[in-house]
Amino acid sequence: MKNLLKKEIFLSMHPTAMIFLLLSSLLIIPNYPYYVTFFYTGLAVFFTCLNGRENNDVFYTLTLPISKKDIVKARFIFVMLLQLLQVLLAVPFAVLRQHLSLPGNAVGMDANIAFFGLSFVMLGIFNYVFFSVYYKNVTKVGTAFLWSSTAVFFYIILVETSAHAIPFVRDYLDTDDTQYVGYKLIVLSIGIVIYTVLTAIIYKKSVRSFESLDL
C-alpha cells in the first residue's frame, strides 16, 4: 500500500492539485462564496483521474501484482489526504480573515468553525457522487465530474442561501468565532462524521463496482 500511495502522489497526481491547494487563500477575499475553495479540490481529483485515463494509469496498475481493492484504497487515501490538506491550509486564512478589518461576507457564510463543518459535508457529497459513477466505468471521468459538481453546486446554493434565510444559521452559525462556539463545534463534529461516513460507504461500493468491472 505504501508503494501504491507513492505512485498516486508522485506519478498519478495532476500538477494542478498543488496549485489548487494554494487557493485556500481565497478565504481572505471579501464577499466571496468560500465553499468554492473546496470545489477546486474536487477539480484536482477530476484532473488526476482524467490524466490517469489518458495515460492508461488504471490499466498499467492492473498489470501489477496487486488486487483491485488495493488500487481503489490507494486512490481514496490519496483523495482524502488531498482534501484534508486543503482544509488544514485553509484554517490559517480563515483565522486571518476574522482578524482583518473587513465586514461580514455578504454572499453567505463567513469563514468560521461552522463553515468548515459544512465544507466537510460538501467534500463527502463530492466523494460519494463522483466515485459512485467513476468506478462503474473509469473511462467516463467527465460524467462522474458532471454529476458530482452539479451536486456540489446545488449544495453550495443551499447552504449559502440558508445563511440569509434560516434564522439559526444567520444568527448563530454565520457569526464571528468568538460567538456561539458550542453550536459551531457541534456543526463541525457533525460535518466530519458525515464526511467520514459518506466516504466510507462509497469506498466499499467502489471496491465492489471496480472488482466487477471487466477491463
VOSE-603990 format. One record per residue (C-alpha): y, z, x; residue in three letters. Coordinates in steps of 0.001 Angstrom, whole numbers. Each point is the difference from the previous one (the first is absolute). Layout:
REM VOSE-603990
+---------+---------+---------+------+
|       v |       w |       u | rest |
+---------+---------+---------+------+
|       Y |       Z |       X |  ALA |
...
+---------+---------+---------+------+
END
This chain:
REM VOSE-603990
+---------+---------+---------+------+
|       v |       w |       u | rest |
+---------+---------+---------+------+
|       0 |       0 |       0 |  MET |
|    2354 |     793 |    2868 |  LYS |
|    -359 |   -3516 |    1410 |  ASN |
|     395 |   -1543 |   -3450 |  LEU |
|    3210 |    1919 |    -525 |  LEU |
|    1280 |   -1209 |    3377 |  LYS |
|    -725 |   -3551 |   -1127 |  LYS |
|    1981 |     593 |   -3189 |  GLU |
|    3002 |    1311 |    1914 |  ILE |
|      56 |   -2226 |    3085 |  PHE |
|   -1514 |   -3247 |   -1281 |  LEU |
|     208 |    -146 |   -3794 |  SER |
|    3377 |    1629 |    -724 |  MET |
|    2780 |   -2496 |    -623 |  HIS |
|    3034 |     502 |    2310 |  PRO |
|    2347 |     374 |   -2973 |  THR |
|   -1652 |    3345 |    -807 |  ALA |
|    1891 |    1599 |    2903 |  MET |
|    3257 |   -1554 |   -1177 |  ILE |
|    -535 |    1230 |   -3559 |  PHE |
|    -510 |    3539 |    1287 |  LEU |
|    3589 |     -92 |    1251 |  LEU |
|    1137 |    -698 |   -3553 |  LEU |
|    -427 |    3696 |    -739 |  SER |
|    3668 |      18 |    1003 |  SER |
|     787 |   -1613 |   -3374 |  LEU |
|     118 |    3531 |   -1399 |  LEU |
|    3497 |     495 |    1390 |  ILE |
|    1444 |   -3001 |   -1876 |  ILE |
|    2203 |    1129 |   -2914 |  PRO |
|   -1044 |   -1086 |   -3494 |  ASN |
|   -3277 |   -1664 |     904 |  TYR |
|   -3430 |      61 |   -1722 |  PRO |
|   -1662 |    2117 |    2671 |  TYR |
|   -3527 |    -677 |   -1250 |  TYR |
|     355 |   -3521 |    1414 |  VAL |
|    -410 |    1617 |    3428 |  THR |
|   -3667 |     597 |    -767 |  PHE |
|    -423 |   -3410 |   -1589 |  PHE |
|     390 |   -1408 |    3506 |  TYR |
|   -3045 |    2023 |    1041 |  THR |
|   -1997 |   -1927 |   -2584 |  GLY |
|    1500 |   -3215 |    1335 |  LEU |
|   -1285 |     937 |    3458 |  ALA |
|   -3497 |     493 |   -1446 |  VAL |
|     243 |   -3401 |   -1695 |  PHE |
|    1063 |   -1755 |    3218 |  PHE |
|   -2800 |    1713 |    1915 |  THR |
|   -2626 |   -1142 |   -2521 |  CYS |
|    1537 |   -3489 |    -174 |  LEU |
|      31 |    -271 |    3785 |  ASN |
|   -3626 |    1100 |      -6 |  GLY |
|    -917 |   -2722 |   -2463 |  ARG |
|    1701 |   -2706 |    2064 |  GLU |
|   -1670 |    1231 |    3200 |  ASN |
|   -3404 |     533 |   -1640 |  ASN |
|     169 |    3683 |     900 |  ASP |
|   -2388 |    1093 |   -2775 |  VAL |
|   -2598 |   -2592 |     890 |  PHE |
|     233 |     885 |    3700 |  TYR |
|    -395 |    3711 |    -775 |  THR |
|   -3069 |    -746 |   -2117 |  LEU |
|   -1711 |   -1443 |    3077 |  THR |
|     236 |    3377 |    1732 |  LEU |
|   -2867 |    2520 |    -275 |  PRO |
|    1799 |    2135 |   -2569 |  ILE |
|    -332 |     528 |   -3731 |  SER |
|    2300 |   -1411 |   -2665 |  LYS |
|     797 |    3559 |   -1016 |  LYS |
|    1375 |     739 |    3462 |  ASP |
|    2189 |   -3113 |    -132 |  ILE |
|    1559 |    1205 |   -3243 |  VAL |
|     333 |    3558 |    1282 |  LYS |
|    1852 |   -1128 |    3129 |  ALA |
|    2445 |   -2072 |   -2052 |  ARG |
|     668 |    2908 |   -2367 |  PHE |
|     564 |    2445 |    2856 |  ILE |
|    2413 |   -2463 |    1606 |  PHE |
|    1917 |    -485 |   -3254 |  VAL |
|     230 |    3723 |    -666 |  MET |
|    1210 |     667 |    3561 |  LEU |
|    2657 |   -2683 |    -447 |  LEU |
|    1129 |    1439 |   -3323 |  GLN |
|      99 |    3587 |    1253 |  LEU |
|    1921 |   -1064 |    3103 |  LEU |
|    2562 |   -1736 |   -2211 |  GLN |
|     411 |    3193 |   -2018 |  VAL |
|     343 |    2156 |    3133 |  LEU |
|    2619 |   -2335 |    1465 |  LEU |
|    1907 |      54 |   -3288 |  ALA |
|     304 |    3812 |     -82 |  VAL |
|    2702 |     369 |    2675 |  PRO |
|    2057 |   -2766 |   -1631 |  PHE |
|    -291 |    1779 |   -3347 |  ALA |
|    1201 |    3221 |    1623 |  VAL |
|    2862 |   -1865 |    1679 |  LEU |
|     929 |   -1635 |   -3308 |  ARG |
|     429 |    3402 |   -1641 |  GLN |
|    2306 |    1162 |    2797 |  HIS |
|    2274 |   -3025 |    -167 |  LEU |
|    3162 |     195 |   -2061 |  SER |
|   -1230 |   -2511 |   -2559 |  LEU |
|    -251 |     202 |   -3802 |  PRO |
|   -3385 |      57 |   -1747 |  GLY |
|   -2027 |   -3165 |    -339 |  ASN |
|    1417 |   -1849 |   -3024 |  ALA |
|   -3023 |   -2318 |    -117 |  VAL |
|   -2594 |    2718 |    -588 |  GLY |
|   -1784 |    2781 |    1883 |  MET |
|    1561 |    1569 |    3047 |  ASP |
|   -2101 |     255 |    3151 |  ALA |
|   -1277 |    3520 |    -575 |  ASN |
|   -3304 |    1887 |    -179 |  ILE |
|    -835 |   -1262 |   -3492 |  ALA |
|     740 |   -3562 |    1108 |  PHE |
|   -2745 |     224 |    2612 |  PHE |
|   -2451 |    1319 |   -2585 |  GLY |
|     759 |   -2936 |   -2296 |  LEU |
|    -247 |   -2361 |    2989 |  SER |
|   -3515 |    1245 |     735 |  PHE |
|    -943 |    -947 |   -3562 |  VAL |
|    1424 |   -3470 |     598 |  MET |
|   -2008 |    -425 |    3193 |  LEU |
|   -3142 |    1096 |   -1838 |  GLY |
|     637 |   -2569 |   -2728 |  ILE |
|     478 |   -2716 |    2610 |  PHE |
|   -3267 |     888 |    1725 |  ASN |
|   -1919 |      85 |   -3254 |  TYR |
|    1240 |   -3332 |   -1331 |  VAL |
|      69 |   -1894 |    3295 |  PHE |
|   -3455 |     938 |    1229 |  PHE |
|   -1617 |    -270 |   -3432 |  SER |
|     837 |   -3724 |     177 |  VAL |
|    -235 |    -605 |    3739 |  TYR |
|   -3554 |    1191 |     556 |  TYR |
|   -1305 |   -2084 |   -2865 |  LYS |
|    1063 |   -3083 |    1954 |  ASN |
|    1577 |     504 |    3429 |  VAL |
|    1422 |   -3537 |     -17 |  THR |
|    2257 |     721 |   -3001 |  LYS |
|    2489 |    2165 |    1843 |  VAL |
|    2956 |   -1459 |   -1887 |  GLY |
|   -1530 |     849 |   -3360 |  THR |
|    -613 |    3581 |    1101 |  ALA |
|    3591 |     355 |    1172 |  PHE |
|    1408 |   -1605 |   -3144 |  LEU |
|   -1748 |    2507 |   -2264 |  TRP |
|     718 |    2998 |    2225 |  SER |
|    3677 |    -844 |     539 |  SER |
|     424 |    -573 |   -3735 |  THR |
|   -1485 |    3438 |    -703 |  ALA |
|    2228 |    1570 |    2668 |  VAL |
|    3199 |   -1558 |   -1335 |  PHE |
|    -814 |    1095 |   -3548 |  PHE |
|    -504 |    3497 |    1381 |  TYR |
|    3311 |    -147 |    1888 |  ILE |
|    1840 |   -1057 |   -3161 |  ILE |
|   -1681 |    2821 |   -1915 |  LEU |
|     816 |    2801 |    2434 |  VAL |
|    3521 |   -1216 |     764 |  GLU |
|     739 |    -220 |   -3716 |  THR |
|   -1417 |    3482 |    -541 |  SER |
|    2582 |    1362 |    2457 |  ALA |
|    2633 |   -1009 |   -2546 |  HIS |
|   -1820 |     260 |   -3321 |  ALA |
|   -2269 |    3063 |     251 |  ILE |
|    1964 |    3283 |     113 |  PRO |
|   -2575 |    1917 |    2088 |  PHE |
|     -84 |   -2707 |    2680 |  VAL |
|    3771 |    -448 |     -66 |  ARG |
|     956 |    3687 |      -4 |  ASP |
|   -2786 |    1583 |    2074 |  TYR |
|   -1697 |   -2620 |    2183 |  LEU |
|    2845 |   -2395 |     803 |  ASP |
|    2050 |    2691 |    1729 |  THR |
|     704 |    1292 |    3471 |  ASP |
|   -2960 |    1715 |    1672 |  ASP |
|    1825 |    3302 |      -9 |  THR |
|    -569 |      77 |   -3772 |  GLN |
|   -3200 |     402 |   -2023 |  TYR |
|   -2228 |    -154 |    3077 |  VAL |
|   -2992 |    1387 |   -1917 |  GLY |
|     -35 |   -2888 |   -2486 |  TYR |
|     333 |   -2520 |    2793 |  LYS |
|   -2824 |    1500 |    2026 |  LEU |
|   -2240 |    -190 |   -3072 |  ILE |
|     861 |   -3699 |    -386 |  VAL |
|    -691 |    -564 |    3708 |  LEU |
|   -3386 |    1745 |    -254 |  SER |
|    -978 |   -1938 |   -3108 |  ILE |
|    1075 |   -3253 |    1666 |  GLY |
|   -2144 |     660 |    3057 |  ILE |
|   -2993 |     850 |   -2200 |  VAL |
|     430 |   -3176 |   -2073 |  ILE |
|     332 |   -2102 |    3154 |  TYR |
|   -3153 |    1545 |    1459 |  THR |
|   -2038 |    -365 |   -3191 |  VAL |
|    1049 |   -3601 |    -696 |  LEU |
|    -670 |   -1033 |    3596 |  THR |
|   -3384 |    1757 |      62 |  ALA |
|   -1077 |   -1613 |   -3275 |  ILE |
|     987 |   -3505 |    1044 |  ILE |
|   -1611 |     495 |    3416 |  TYR |
|   -3362 |     629 |   -1639 |  LYS |
|     489 |   -2952 |   -2363 |  LYS |
|    1067 |   -2215 |    2907 |  SER |
|   -3136 |     875 |    1957 |  VAL |
|   -2167 |    -985 |   -2958 |  ARG |
|    1947 |   -3227 |    -567 |  SER |
|     -87 |   -1011 |    3669 |  PHE |
|   -3688 |     797 |     399 |  GLU |
|    -834 |   -2241 |   -2963 |  SER |
|    2286 |   -2789 |    1255 |  LEU |
|   -1912 |   -3009 |    1361 |  ASP |
|    1836 |   -1140 |    3132 |  LEU |
+---------+---------+---------+------+
END
